[in-house]
């Protein structure tokens, strides 16, 4: 693998390539962003590139030299990973890093320590790591990975080169599913649209029960009318009570009404996420104005924001259902 095998994050890859070209590697990096977007994968590729036999000319990992292959197999004697034990990364793990960092690398150009979920360091661990950051060694490199940089001490963040990773575009996620996972193009559209820019989320969503849930939800939507208040309450109730389940349902609804808007403006079924529900999309597009469709999307997104504030879920979803245009 190399930087080119990582989907998205082009600006971050360019920063790292320039670092390699100038031979000005920082002693510590912090990669932050939502889970499942490739932070850890890119950190590993950077560690490989730093130690690659061809890095002076490629400014990347060749993937073929002994160092690259051993790092990829997790068998390199100078590359170490630290993860949480239970809820925390404990002081013993950081002390092991401190001891190993005192010696010169056995084989590598730079000994590398990757700390995953770095926000899980307890106070003792964080203080011990801070001492390493205050007295860096030129022969070591620290890679900190986190989805919660706000939960980390500012003293640690300020001593790292901090790269903030944005969620991937749905197109990039779809490209990964189709190219890397060999998922059918049409089947990849839904998990990509619902993923929130996370490849990890998309892989979780690529399950048959999600597709069955979407079908049931849209079938229920098609039978819901303002003339039947009970159907509106039933529709709201179907979205559930658990936040994760509600989020998925609301994302499905947003994707559906965006399809309706696209079809109303362009009239092409090939552009739809929900191509298997094209007849319902077409029906809604003919029945609703562009303004009504946009209002529906706004009502759904607003309901999602309110639910995140731990407000009464049933009342919020029922209010949304009664506001939607059908």
KACOR-V927361 format. One record per residue. N is the residue number from 0. PHI is phi in degrees with one decimal (* if undefined). BURIAL is b if it has 16 or more other ideal C-beta (glycine too) atoms within 10 Angstrom, else e. Layout:
# KACOR-V927361
[[N & PHI & BURIAL] [N & PHI & BURIAL]]
This chain:
# KACOR-V927361
[[0 & * & e] [1 & -152.7 & b] [2 & -56.3 & b] [3 & -64.5 & e] [4 & -87.1 & e] [5 & -89.8 & b] [6 & -81.1 & b] [7 & 78.3 & b] [8 & 57.1 & b] [9 & -61.8 & e] [10 & -65.8 & e] [11 & -68.3 & b] [12 & -64.2 & b] [13 & -66.9 & e] [14 & -59.0 & e] [15 & -68.8 & b] [16 & -62.0 & b] [17 & -64.1 & e] [18 & -60.5 & b] [19 & -67.7 & b] [20 & -64.3 & e] [21 & -88.8 & e] [22 & 55.5 & e] [23 & -124.6 & e] [24 & -68.4 & b] [25 & -72.8 & e] [26 & -79.9 & b] [27 & -151.2 & b] [28 & -125.7 & b] [29 & -122.4 & b] [30 & -103.4 & b] [31 & -125.1 & b] [32 & 159.9 & b] [33 & -59.8 & b] [34 & -62.2 & b] [35 & 78.7 & b] [36 & -109.0 & b] [37 & 105.6 & b] [38 & -61.4 & b] [39 & -67.3 & b] [40 & -62.6 & e] [41 & -70.5 & b] [42 & -61.8 & b] [43 & -65.2 & b] [44 & -63.7 & b] [45 & -66.5 & b] [46 & -61.0 & b] [47 & -62.1 & b] [48 & -64.7 & b] [49 & -58.8 & b] [50 & -103.0 & b] [51 & -68.0 & b] [52 & -66.6 & e] [53 & -107.5 & b] [54 & -64.9 & b] [55 & -63.7 & e] [56 & -102.5 & e] [57 & -85.2 & b] [58 & 53.6 & b] [59 & -168.3 & b] [60 & -87.3 & b] [61 & -77.9 & b] [62 & 79.8 & b] [63 & -114.4 & e] [64 & -70.6 & b] [65 & -60.4 & e] [66 & -63.2 & b] [67 & -59.8 & b] [68 & -67.4 & e] [69 & -72.8 & b] [70 & -65.7 & b] [71 & -62.3 & e] [72 & -85.5 & e] [73 & 60.7 & e] [74 & -123.1 & e] [75 & -80.9 & b] [76 & -71.2 & e] [77 & -113.5 & b] [78 & -123.3 & b] [79 & -127.4 & b] [80 & -116.9 & e] [81 & -123.7 & b] [82 & -131.3 & e] [83 & -68.8 & b] [84 & -105.8 & e] [85 & 77.0 & e] [86 & -87.6 & e] [87 & -131.2 & e] [88 & -91.1 & b] [89 & -91.8 & b] [90 & -59.2 & b] [91 & -60.3 & e] [92 & -66.7 & b] [93 & -70.8 & b] [94 & -65.9 & e] [95 & -61.6 & e] [96 & -61.1 & b] [97 & -58.6 & e] [98 & -66.6 & e] [99 & -66.9 & e] [100 & -69.8 & b] [101 & -73.3 & e] [102 & -96.4 & e] [103 & -71.6 & e] [104 & -58.2 & b] [105 & -70.9 & e] [106 & -134.8 & e] [107 & -74.8 & b] [108 & -67.3 & b] [109 & -137.8 & b] [110 & -69.9 & b] [111 & -120.1 & b] [112 & -122.9 & b] [113 & -106.6 & b] [114 & -110.1 & b] [115 & -85.0 & b] [116 & 52.3 & b] [117 & -60.8 & b] [118 & -67.3 & b] [119 & -88.2 & b] [120 & -64.7 & b] [121 & -76.6 & e] [122 & -60.7 & e] [123 & -61.5 & e] [124 & -63.3 & b] [125 & -61.9 & b] [126 & -66.1 & e] [127 & -67.2 & b] [128 & -65.7 & b] [129 & -59.3 & b] [130 & -62.9 & e] [131 & -64.9 & b] [132 & -70.5 & b] [133 & -76.6 & e] [134 & -127.4 & e] [135 & -68.4 & e] [136 & -108.6 & e] [137 & -67.2 & e] [138 & -96.0 & e] [139 & -125.0 & b] [140 & -137.1 & b] [141 & -106.8 & b] [142 & -120.0 & b] [143 & -104.6 & b] [144 & -118.7 & b] [145 & -156.0 & b] [146 & -100.5 & b] [147 & -133.8 & e] [148 & -62.5 & b] [149 & -65.5 & e] [150 & -92.0 & e] [151 & -103.3 & b] [152 & -61.3 & e] [153 & -62.6 & e] [154 & -64.9 & e] [155 & -77.2 & b] [156 & -57.5 & b] [157 & -68.4 & e] [158 & -99.8 & b] [159 & -118.2 & b] [160 & -80.9 & e] [161 & -98.1 & e] [162 & -110.3 & b] [163 & -95.2 & e] [164 & -95.0 & b] [165 & -84.9 & e] [166 & -57.0 & b] [167 & -74.9 & b] [168 & -70.4 & e] [169 & -62.8 & b] [170 & -66.2 & e] [171 & -66.3 & b] [172 & -61.8 & b] [173 & -62.0 & b] [174 & -61.2 & b] [175 & -62.7 & b] [176 & -61.5 & b] [177 & -74.6 & b] [178 & -81.0 & e] [179 & -83.7 & e] [180 & -102.6 & e] [181 & 55.8 & e] [182 & -89.8 & b] [183 & -55.1 & e] [184 & -52.7 & e] [185 & -64.6 & e] [186 & -70.0 & e] [187 & -78.2 & b] [188 & -61.5 & b] [189 & -67.2 & b] [190 & -60.3 & b] [191 & -65.7 & b] [192 & -69.0 & b] [193 & -92.7 & b] [194 & -72.2 & b] [195 & 68.2 & b] [196 & 84.9 & b] [197 & -115.8 & b] [198 & -62.9 & b] [199 & -59.2 & e] [200 & -63.3 & b] [201 & -60.8 & b] [202 & -65.7 & b] [203 & -66.9 & e] [204 & -77.5 & b] [205 & -80.9 & b] [206 & -124.6 & e] [207 & -61.3 & e] [208 & -68.0 & e] [209 & -67.3 & b] [210 & -66.9 & e] [211 & -67.0 & e] [212 & -62.4 & b] [213 & -60.6 & b] [214 & -60.7 & e] [215 & -64.5 & e] [216 & -65.0 & b] [217 & -71.1 & b] [218 & -63.3 & e] [219 & -67.0 & e] [220 & -59.4 & b] [221 & -66.9 & e] [222 & -100.3 & e] [223 & -90.4 & b] [224 & -139.3 & e] [225 & -65.8 & e] [226 & -72.6 & e] [227 & -125.7 & e] [228 & -55.0 & e] [229 & -62.5 & e] [230 & -65.5 & b] [231 & -67.6 & b] [232 & -65.6 & b] [233 & -63.0 & e] [234 & -62.6 & b] [235 & -63.2 & b] [236 & -65.4 & e] [237 & -61.9 & b] [238 & -69.0 & b] [239 & 90.0 & b] [240 & -125.7 & e] [241 & -83.8 & e] [242 & -57.6 & e] [243 & -62.6 & e] [244 & -65.9 & e] [245 & -63.6 & b] [246 & -56.7 & b] [247 & -61.6 & b] [248 & -62.2 & b] [249 & -66.8 & b] [250 & -64.9 & b] [251 & -62.2 & b] [252 & -66.4 & b] [253 & -61.8 & b] [254 & -61.9 & b] [255 & -65.0 & b] [256 & -70.9 & b] [257 & -67.1 & b] [258 & -59.6 & b] [259 & -59.5 & b] [260 & -65.7 & b] [261 & -61.3 & b] [262 & -66.5 & b] [263 & -64.9 & b] [264 & -82.7 & e] [265 & -110.7 & e] [266 & 74.8 & e] [267 & -115.0 & e] [268 & -69.7 & e] [269 & -65.0 & e] [270 & -88.5 & e] [271 & -86.5 & b] [272 & -74.7 & b] [273 & -98.2 & b] [274 & -64.5 & e] [275 & -75.8 & b] [276 & -118.2 & b] [277 & -62.4 & e] [278 & -66.5 & e] [279 & -68.7 & b] [280 & -59.1 & b] [281 & -62.9 & b] [282 & -61.3 & e] [283 & -66.9 & b] [284 & -63.0 & b] [285 & -76.8 & e] [286 & -90.6 & e] [287 & -107.7 & b] [288 & -81.7 & e] [289 & -58.7 & e] [290 & -65.3 & e] [291 & -65.1 & b] [292 & -64.2 & b] [293 & -63.0 & e] [294 & -64.0 & b] [295 & -59.5 & b] [296 & -59.3 & b] [297 & -63.8 & e] [298 & -63.0 & b] [299 & -66.4 & b] [300 & -64.6 & e] [301 & -64.5 & e] [302 & -60.4 & b] [303 & -61.6 & b] [304 & -63.1 & e] [305 & -66.1 & b] [306 & -64.0 & b] [307 & -64.2 & e] [308 & -91.0 & e] [309 & 61.7 & e] [310 & -82.3 & e] [311 & -50.8 & e] [312 & -69.8 & b] [313 & -60.5 & e] [314 & -63.5 & e] [315 & -63.2 & b] [316 & -70.9 & b] [317 & -66.8 & b] [318 & -61.0 & e] [319 & -59.7 & b] [320 & -59.0 & b] [321 & -73.6 & e] [322 & -87.0 & e] [323 & -67.7 & b] [324 & -92.9 & e] [325 & -114.8 & b]]
